[in-house]
């Protein structure tokens, strides 16, 4: 078991962040101590606000010890997201990231279309042969690329909720 929650100072140990916040004595077998060290009190404070100490204790007790660290990381992430966005929490972050992905996919598609257009234009101008098939391809390419391209308004998306 990790002992990161307690720091030895002489013979006495300092309580973990959870026991400090809950104002109780931190025992040797404290379930919170390995995951909420005394030097990170904000970590437990946010998780406690969102989930409650009793629920955190129940969740950690039900999990095998090797999965508890990941569970605490997830709870801390969700709690921090809930503090920033009380209504949507992590779902708001996921939604924001999905919107960013959609914008970037649109930009990629536009850029790829521009590359194709430039290649067709370059190939058409560099070929000296004026065969009927090249004229047909050139007229089809002009028709295809004269269509309106998608315009993305970046200002409407704003900054990410996770930016500093």
Secondary structure as UniProt FT lines:
FT   TURN            4..5
FT   STRAND          8..9
FT   TURN            10..11
FT   STRAND          12..13
FT   HELIX           17..22
FT   TURN            28..29
FT   TURN            31..35
FT   TURN            38..39
FT   HELIX           41..51
FT   HELIX           53..62
FT   HELIX           65..84
FT   TURN            86..89
FT   HELIX           90..126
FT   HELIX           132..145
FT   HELIX           154..156
FT   TURN            161..162
//
